[in-house]
Amino acid sequence: MSDHFTSHDVIAITGITPRQLQWWDERGVVKPAREGHRRIYSLHQLTEVAVICELRRKGFSLQSVRKVLRFLDRELGKRLADIVSHDSEYHLLTDRTHLYLETSARQIVDILKNSKQPILDICLTDAVRQVRSEVVSRKLNTSVTSPRERRRARKAS
């Protein structure tokens, strides 16, 4: 999936407001490419926007969001959209002081059991899968395929 997305696509897929998306661009949170006055987002940037939206819904400040994004870049070494596969699970856990990136249910349970304060769990894999699903759905709805082929493609995704 090496597609590019306009601001309108990002808004439709993630539910972010146009002003919020513009503000994040102005602040350098997510920096899209430009074609004239249009902002063009990569799949990676679209995925980042979806993760940021989830973090903001959970009450993270913009400063905390930046910290999480730096942490993920450092820990993963690759882009989130590139490493999530059908059989992987990535969970971001935080007590608002420490960040943990876990892929094992056992590790998650250990962190939760040993924590002295509440831990927030955000499933990064779900955010990536939701973006992918929306992208596939939008492609199917705009392509010139038969309803039968659309159903087959949906089952495959």
Summary of the structure (lengths in Angstrom):
residues: 157
radius of gyration: 17.0
end to end distance: 12.6
largest distance: 55.4
contacts: 416
relative contact order: 0.12
helix: 58%
strand: 15%
